[in-house]
Amino acid sequence: MPAAIEVVALTKQFGEVTAVAGVSFAVEVGSTCALLGGNGAGKTTTLSMLLGVLLPSSGSVRVLGEDMLAHRYRV
């Protein structure tokens, strides 16, 4: 069974500022996960990309086996 959430080399840049730099992780079906970090660590930006609110500059996000970049409205 694929992971519920799979993130590979996720990066988000706003101009010359890199908010998220190459983050990778997986959350297995039925498990709980938390994003921890200080102010400005990229937690909100990462969640926004997982939800499809922001498009990543590079990398990939899959939620329940669906590619968020290609099918973010359907997911």
C-alpha positions as CSV (number, residue, x, y, z in Angstrom):
1,M,0.0,0.0,0.0
2,P,1.4,3.4,-0.9
3,A,2.0,6.1,1.7
4,A,-0.9,8.4,2.5
5,I,1.5,11.4,1.9
6,E,4.8,11.2,0.0
7,V,7.0,14.2,-0.4
8,V,10.2,14.1,-2.4
9,A,12.8,16.9,-2.6
10,L,10.1,19.6,-2.1
11,T,11.4,23.1,-2.7
12,K,9.6,26.5,-2.7
13,Q,11.3,29.8,-3.6
14,F,9.8,33.3,-3.5
15,G,12.2,35.2,-5.7
16,E,15.6,34.9,-4.1
17,V,14.3,33.6,-0.8
18,T,14.1,29.8,-0.3
19,A,11.3,29.0,2.1
20,V,11.5,25.2,1.8
21,A,14.7,23.5,0.6
22,G,14.6,19.8,-0.6
23,V,12.2,18.4,2.1
24,S,11.4,14.7,1.8
25,F,9.2,12.5,4.0
26,A,6.4,9.9,3.9
27,V,3.4,9.5,6.2
28,E,2.1,5.9,6.3
29,V,-1.6,5.2,6.1
30,G,-3.1,5.2,9.7
31,S,-0.2,7.1,11.3
32,T,0.1,10.6,12.7
33,C,2.8,13.1,11.8
34,A,3.9,16.6,13.0
35,L,6.0,19.3,11.5
36,L,8.1,21.0,14.1
37,G,10.5,23.9,13.7
38,G,11.2,27.5,14.7
39,N,9.7,30.6,13.2
40,G,10.5,30.8,9.5
41,A,11.4,27.1,9.1
42,G,8.9,26.6,6.3
43,K,6.2,24.6,8.1
44,T,3.2,26.7,6.8
45,T,4.7,26.8,3.3
46,T,5.1,23.0,3.3
47,L,1.5,22.5,4.5
48,S,0.3,25.0,1.8
49,M,2.0,22.9,-0.8
50,L,0.6,19.6,0.6
51,L,-2.9,21.2,0.4
52,G,-2.4,22.4,-3.2
53,V,-2.7,26.1,-2.2
54,L,0.8,26.8,-3.3
55,L,2.7,25.1,-6.2
56,P,6.2,23.9,-5.4
57,S,9.2,25.3,-7.3
58,S,10.5,21.8,-7.6
59,G,9.9,18.3,-6.1
60,S,6.8,16.2,-5.9
61,V,3.9,15.7,-3.6
62,R,1.6,12.6,-3.7
63,V,-1.5,12.3,-1.5
64,L,-3.3,9.0,-1.4
65,G,-1.4,8.0,-4.5
66,E,-2.4,11.1,-6.6
67,D,0.1,13.6,-7.9
68,M,-0.8,17.0,-6.3
69,L,0.8,18.9,-9.1
70,A,-1.2,17.3,-11.8
71,H,-4.5,16.7,-9.9
72,R,-4.6,19.2,-7.0
73,Y,-8.2,20.2,-7.5
74,R,-9.4,16.6,-7.7
75,V,-7.4,15.5,-4.6
